[in-house]
Amino acid sequence: MEYTYYMLVGVLLLFAVFDLIVGVSNDACNFLNSAIGSKVVSFRTIIIVACLGIVLGAVFSSGMMDIARNGLFNPDKFYFSEIMWIFVGVMIADVVLLDVFNGLGLPTSTTVSIIFELLGASLAVALYKLLQAGESLADLGAYINTAKALAIISGILISVVVAFVSGAVVQYISRLIFTFRYQRTYRYFGSIFGGVAITSIVYFMLMKGAKGASFMKPEYLEWITAHSISLLLINFAGWTVLLQILMWMFRVNVLKIIILVGTFALAMAFASNDLVNFIGVPLAGLESFKTYMASGVADSSLVMNSLKEPVGTPTIFLMVAGLIMAVTLAFSRRARKVIDTTVNLSSQRTEEEQFDSTLAARALVRGTLNISTALNRVIPLRWQRGIDRRFRKEENAEDVAFDQIRASVNLVVASILIASATSLKLPLSTTYVTFMVAMGTSLSDRAWDRESAVYRITGVITVISGWFITAISALTLAGLITLFLIWGKWVAFAICTVALLVFMFKSLFLSEKTEREKEIKRRKDMDLLQAKTVTPVRVFESCNEQIVSVIADASKLYFHAVSEFLDGKRKGLKNIGDDVRALNDRCKGLKSNIYKVIVKLQGDAVESSQFYVEVVDAVRDISNSIFFIQQPAFEYLNNNHSPFTTGQSKELTELNDEMTIFFNMTLHILRNRRYDDKEDANRKKGDVLELLDELQKRQLKRIKKQTVSTRNSVLYLKILTETKNLVLSAYGLIKSNHNFYKSVEKKA
C-alpha cells in the first residue's frame, strides 16, 4: 500500500508546481500594478525587482506551513487515508479555480480559495463518514469550525470597504497638494511625502513580510510591536533627511524610489506569507506520509494529530518554489492579463473598455451625478474652480495609465492597511486590499469620468462578485472532487490526475500560445498609439497591415463557419465562435482608437483622416457580418433544428467557393497594393451578388411552396444578407484603401 502512497505524494508535489504557476499568475497584480501602470521604469526592470523580492521572500521564509489554517477543520478527527484524499481534492480544485480566474483576467484571493477548499473538502469527508456510520449530522461541528470561516468573511468584507475609502481619501488629499503638475511641487514636499511612504513600506515589511522569516524570532516581533511608534518616527526622520539630500545633490526622483521599494516589499511579503497557499497542502501530505511510514499503523486507523502544528519545510523546497514563481512571473501572459484588468480599471486614459455597462453601474453613476449636482449648489463656485485647477490634467502628459503620485499612494495605503491589520491580527486578503485601494484612488483622481464611469464600475462589480464566487466555488468544487475521490479511491484518483494534466497542458501550452498570438496582434494594433505624433505614411502602412490580417482571418472564418454548419459540426462551429469574437473585439478596438490616431497625425491631413475612417468602418462592418453569420448558425445547430436540404447545402457550398475566390482577390490587391486589379474584383463582386440574388429567389420559391420551415428560411436568408454585406464592405474597403494610398502619396 505504501507504494501507491509514494505515487500519491509525488502527484501532490507536481500539483504544488501547478499551483505555484497559477497562483503567482493571479497574485502578481498585487505588487506589479503600480509600477506597470505608472511605467516608472522599463517592464524588464520591474519584473527583475519583483522577482528578487519573491525569491528572497521565499528563501527567508521560516518554511512553517500552517496547513490547519487557524482551526478551520480539525485534523485529529480524520484518518491518514482520509486526509490524503482531502489534500488531493483541495489541490485539484485550487489549480482549476485559480486558472479559470486567470483566464478571465480577474484577480482573486489565493488565501480565501485555499481556506474554503480545505473547508469544503473536509466537510465532504466528514459528511461521508457520518452517513457511512449512520451518525447524526449534528456531530458535524466536531469536524468543522464554521464560526472561524464566518469571522474571516466578515473581516474581509470590512477590509474591502476600508481599503476603498482610505485610498480615495488619501489620493484626494495628495492630488490637492501635488496636482498633476507635481514636478515643481514635490521639490518642496517630496522628501516629506517620501519619508511617510517609505516608512510605511518598511513598517509593512517588518509586520507582514518579515514575520514569517527564519531570522525573525518571536521576541523580535514582540519588541517591534512594543516600540512601533519610536521605530516609525526614527524611520520617518531618517528617510526624509536622506531623500531631501538625494533630491538636492543628485536630483533623484523620490517617487521612483517609493514605487520600486514598494514593489519589492509587496513581492517579498507575498512570497513569505502566501507560499503556504500553494505548497502548504502538498508538504502537509508529505509530512503525513512520513508519519504514516514511521507509525506502523494502518492507513485507515492512523489519526492525524500531527497536522495540528505547522509543517516545516526544507530550505531547498523554498528555493525551488521561489524560482518557479519568479520564472512564472517573468514569462506568464496570464499574469499580465490579470494585471491588465486592474490597470485598465484604474487608468486615467480614455480607451477601449474591458467591460460593458450594467443596470447597477448606470444607476450608481446617475445617483452619484445627482449627489454631485446637489453638492455643487452648496459649495461656493470659487472653491469649485480652485479644486478643478488642482485636478486639471496636463495636455501633453505622458501616456501612462496613472502618474507616479497615484502609484505611490496605491502602494503606501495598501502597505499601511495590511501592516496594521496584521499587527492587530485581523483577517484580510492582500488581493482585495490592493485592488480596492487602486479603485478608490482612481475614483478620487477623476480617472472615472462620465465617458468611462459605467464601464469601470461594472468591472469593479464583476471583480467583487468574483470574490464571492471564489469562496462558494472553492467550497463546492473541492467538496465534490474529494467526495468523488473518497468514494472511488484509486480509480477516481487516476481519473482526476489525468484530467488535471490535460487541463494544465491546455492552459500552459495551448492557452499561452493563443495569448501570445493575441498579444502580437494587440501590439501591432497599438503601434500607432505609442508615438506622440505619426505621419500619414506610417498610419497607412500600419493600417494596411492590420486590414490584410483582418481580411485573411475573415476569409478563413467565413469558409469554416459555413462548412462546419453544413456538416452539422456543432462543436467545431462553437470553437470558431471564439475566433469570431476575438476578430470582432479587435476591429472594435481599431474603431475606438480612431480619435487617438487622428489627433496624433502630423499636419492637416484631413483627407487622409477621412479615408482612414472609411477603411476602419469597412473593417468593422466585415467583422460584424462574420459574427452575424456564425452566431445564428451555431444557435440553429445548438437547438437541434432540422438540417438544410440537399439543394440548400449545394447552393451554400457553391457560394462558399465563390467567396473564397473573392476574398483571395481582395487579399491580393491589398497585400500587394495592386489597385489596378480593382476592376477584376469589381467583376467578381458582381458575380457573387448575382449569385446571391439567384439563391434568394430559389429560397423564396421554397417558402412559397412551404417546403422549408420558418427557422430554416430565416437563417438561410440571414446568411445571404450578411454575405452580401461582406462583399460590399470588402469592395468598399479596396476603394477606400486605394484613396487613402493616393492621399498619402500626395503628402509624401
TANOR-V926526 format. One record per backbone hydrogen bond with DSSP energy under -0.5 kcal/mol. CO is the residue of the C=O (numbers start at 0). NH is the residue of the N-H. If there is no record, write none. Layout:
BEGIN
CO&NH ; CO&NH
END
This chain:
BEGIN
0&3 ; 0&4 ; 1&5 ; 2&6 ; 3&7 ; 4&8 ; 5&9 ; 6&10 ; 7&11 ; 8&12 ; 9&13 ; 10&14 ; 11&15 ; 12&16 ; 13&17 ; 14&18 ; 15&19 ; 16&20 ; 17&21 ; 18&22 ; 19&23 ; 20&24 ; 21&25 ; 22&26 ; 23&27 ; 25&28 ; 26&29 ; 26&30 ; 27&30 ; 27&31 ; 28&32 ; 31&35 ; 32&36 ; 33&37 ; 34&38 ; 34&39 ; 36&400 ; 36&401 ; 41&45 ; 42&46 ; 43&47 ; 44&48 ; 45&49 ; 46&50 ; 47&51 ; 48&52 ; 49&53 ; 50&54 ; 51&55 ; 52&56 ; 53&57 ; 54&58 ; 55&59 ; 57&60 ; 59&213 ; 62&64 ; 63&65 ; 64&66 ; 64&310 ; 65&68 ; 67&71 ; 67&72 ; 68&71 ; 71&144 ; 72&74 ; 73&76 ; 74&77 ; 74&303 ; 77&303 ; 78&82 ; 79&83 ; 80&84 ; 81&85 ; 82&86 ; 83&87 ; 84&88 ; 85&89 ; 86&90 ; 87&91 ; 88&92 ; 89&93 ; 90&94 ; 91&95 ; 92&96 ; 93&97 ; 94&98 ; 95&99 ; 96&100 ; 97&101 ; 98&102 ; 99&103 ; 100&104 ; 100&105 ; 101&104 ; 107&109 ; 108&112 ; 109&113 ; 110&114 ; 111&115 ; 112&116 ; 113&117 ; 114&118 ; 115&119 ; 116&120 ; 117&121 ; 118&122 ; 119&123 ; 120&124 ; 121&125 ; 122&126 ; 123&127 ; 124&128 ; 125&129 ; 126&130 ; 127&131 ; 128&132 ; 129&133 ; 129&134 ; 135&138 ; 136&139 ; 137&140 ; 138&141 ; 139&142 ; 139&143 ; 142&73 ; 143&145 ; 144&147 ; 144&148 ; 145&149 ; 146&150 ; 147&151 ; 148&152 ; 149&153 ; 150&154 ; 151&155 ; 152&156 ; 153&157 ; 154&158 ; 155&159 ; 156&160 ; 157&161 ; 158&162 ; 159&163 ; 160&164 ; 161&165 ; 162&166 ; 163&167 ; 164&168 ; 165&169 ; 166&170 ; 167&171 ; 168&172 ; 169&173 ; 170&174 ; 171&175 ; 172&176 ; 173&177 ; 174&178 ; 179&181 ; 180&183 ; 180&184 ; 181&185 ; 183&186 ; 184&187 ; 184&188 ; 185&189 ; 188&192 ; 189&193 ; 190&194 ; 191&195 ; 192&196 ; 193&197 ; 194&198 ; 195&199 ; 196&200 ; 197&201 ; 198&202 ; 199&203 ; 200&204 ; 201&205 ; 202&206 ; 203&207 ; 203&208 ; 204&209 ; 209&212 ; 211&61 ; 212&215 ; 214&216 ; 216&219 ; 216&220 ; 217&221 ; 218&222 ; 219&223 ; 220&224 ; 221&225 ; 222&226 ; 224&227 ; 226&230 ; 227&231 ; 228&232 ; 229&233 ; 230&234 ; 231&235 ; 232&236 ; 233&237 ; 234&238 ; 235&239 ; 236&240 ; 237&241 ; 238&242 ; 239&243 ; 240&244 ; 241&245 ; 242&246 ; 243&247 ; 244&248 ; 245&249 ; 245&251 ; 246&250 ; 251&253 ; 252&256 ; 253&257 ; 254&258 ; 255&259 ; 256&260 ; 257&261 ; 258&262 ; 259&263 ; 260&264 ; 261&265 ; 262&266 ; 263&267 ; 264&268 ; 265&269 ; 266&270 ; 267&271 ; 268&272 ; 269&273 ; 270&274 ; 272&275 ; 273&276 ; 273&277 ; 274&277 ; 274&278 ; 275&279 ; 278&282 ; 279&283 ; 280&284 ; 281&285 ; 282&286 ; 283&287 ; 284&288 ; 285&289 ; 286&290 ; 287&291 ; 288&292 ; 289&293 ; 290&294 ; 291&295 ; 297&300 ; 297&301 ; 298&80 ; 300&302 ; 301&79 ; 302&304 ; 303&306 ; 304&307 ; 305&308 ; 310&64 ; 313&316 ; 313&317 ; 314&318 ; 315&319 ; 316&320 ; 317&321 ; 318&322 ; 319&323 ; 320&324 ; 321&325 ; 322&326 ; 323&327 ; 324&328 ; 325&329 ; 326&330 ; 327&331 ; 331&335 ; 332&336 ; 333&337 ; 334&338 ; 335&339 ; 336&340 ; 337&341 ; 338&342 ; 339&343 ; 340&344 ; 341&345 ; 343&346 ; 348&350 ; 357&361 ; 358&362 ; 359&363 ; 360&364 ; 361&365 ; 362&366 ; 363&367 ; 364&368 ; 365&369 ; 366&370 ; 367&371 ; 368&372 ; 369&373 ; 370&374 ; 371&375 ; 372&376 ; 373&377 ; 374&377 ; 374&378 ; 379&383 ; 380&384 ; 381&385 ; 382&386 ; 383&387 ; 384&388 ; 385&389 ; 386&390 ; 388&391 ; 389&179 ; 393&396 ; 397&399 ; 400&347 ; 402&406 ; 403&407 ; 404&408 ; 405&409 ; 406&410 ; 407&411 ; 408&412 ; 409&413 ; 410&414 ; 411&415 ; 412&416 ; 413&417 ; 414&418 ; 415&419 ; 416&420 ; 417&421 ; 418&422 ; 419&423 ; 420&425 ; 421&424 ; 428&432 ; 429&433 ; 430&434 ; 431&435 ; 432&436 ; 433&437 ; 434&438 ; 435&439 ; 436&440 ; 437&441 ; 438&442 ; 439&443 ; 440&444 ; 441&446 ; 441&447 ; 442&445 ; 446&448 ; 448&451 ; 448&452 ; 451&455 ; 452&456 ; 453&457 ; 454&458 ; 455&459 ; 456&460 ; 457&461 ; 458&462 ; 459&463 ; 460&464 ; 461&465 ; 462&466 ; 463&467 ; 464&468 ; 465&469 ; 466&470 ; 467&471 ; 468&472 ; 469&473 ; 470&474 ; 471&475 ; 472&476 ; 473&477 ; 474&478 ; 475&479 ; 476&480 ; 477&481 ; 478&482 ; 479&483 ; 480&484 ; 481&485 ; 482&486 ; 483&487 ; 484&488 ; 487&490 ; 487&491 ; 488&492 ; 489&493 ; 490&494 ; 491&495 ; 492&496 ; 493&497 ; 494&498 ; 495&499 ; 496&500 ; 497&501 ; 498&502 ; 499&503 ; 500&504 ; 501&505 ; 502&506 ; 503&507 ; 504&508 ; 504&509 ; 505&510 ; 506&511 ; 508&512 ; 509&513 ; 510&514 ; 511&515 ; 512&516 ; 513&517 ; 514&518 ; 515&519 ; 516&520 ; 517&521 ; 518&522 ; 519&523 ; 520&524 ; 521&525 ; 523&526 ; 525&528 ; 525&529 ; 526&529 ; 526&530 ; 533&601 ; 534&538 ; 535&539 ; 536&540 ; 537&541 ; 538&542 ; 539&543 ; 540&544 ; 541&545 ; 542&546 ; 543&547 ; 544&548 ; 545&549 ; 546&550 ; 547&551 ; 548&552 ; 549&553 ; 550&554 ; 551&555 ; 552&556 ; 553&557 ; 554&558 ; 555&559 ; 556&560 ; 557&561 ; 558&562 ; 559&563 ; 560&564 ; 561&565 ; 562&566 ; 563&568 ; 564&567 ; 567&569 ; 568&572 ; 569&573 ; 570&574 ; 571&575 ; 572&576 ; 573&577 ; 574&577 ; 574&578 ; 575&579 ; 576&580 ; 577&581 ; 578&582 ; 579&583 ; 580&584 ; 581&585 ; 582&586 ; 583&587 ; 584&588 ; 585&589 ; 586&590 ; 587&591 ; 588&592 ; 590&593 ; 592&596 ; 593&597 ; 594&598 ; 595&599 ; 596&600 ; 597&600 ; 599&533 ; 604&608 ; 605&609 ; 606&610 ; 607&611 ; 608&612 ; 609&613 ; 610&614 ; 611&615 ; 612&616 ; 613&617 ; 614&618 ; 615&619 ; 616&620 ; 617&621 ; 618&622 ; 619&623 ; 620&624 ; 621&625 ; 622&626 ; 623&627 ; 624&628 ; 625&628 ; 625&629 ; 626&630 ; 628&632 ; 629&633 ; 630&634 ; 631&635 ; 632&636 ; 633&637 ; 634&638 ; 635&640 ; 636&639 ; 644&648 ; 645&649 ; 646&650 ; 647&651 ; 648&652 ; 649&653 ; 650&654 ; 651&655 ; 652&656 ; 653&657 ; 654&658 ; 655&659 ; 656&660 ; 657&661 ; 658&662 ; 659&663 ; 660&664 ; 661&665 ; 662&666 ; 663&667 ; 664&668 ; 665&669 ; 666&670 ; 667&671 ; 668&672 ; 668&673 ; 672&674 ; 673&676 ; 674&677 ; 675&678 ; 676&680 ; 677&681 ; 678&682 ; 679&683 ; 680&684 ; 681&685 ; 682&686 ; 683&687 ; 684&688 ; 685&689 ; 686&690 ; 687&691 ; 688&692 ; 689&693 ; 690&694 ; 691&695 ; 692&696 ; 693&697 ; 694&698 ; 695&699 ; 696&700 ; 697&701 ; 698&702 ; 699&703 ; 700&704 ; 701&705 ; 701&706 ; 701&707 ; 702&705 ; 708&712 ; 709&713 ; 710&714 ; 711&715 ; 712&716 ; 713&717 ; 714&718 ; 715&719 ; 716&720 ; 717&721 ; 718&722 ; 719&723 ; 720&724 ; 721&725 ; 722&726 ; 723&727 ; 724&728 ; 725&729 ; 726&730 ; 727&731 ; 728&732 ; 729&733 ; 730&734 ; 731&735 ; 732&736 ; 733&737 ; 734&738 ; 735&739 ; 736&740 ; 737&741 ; 738&742 ; 739&743 ; 740&744 ; 741&745 ; 742&746 ; 743&747
END
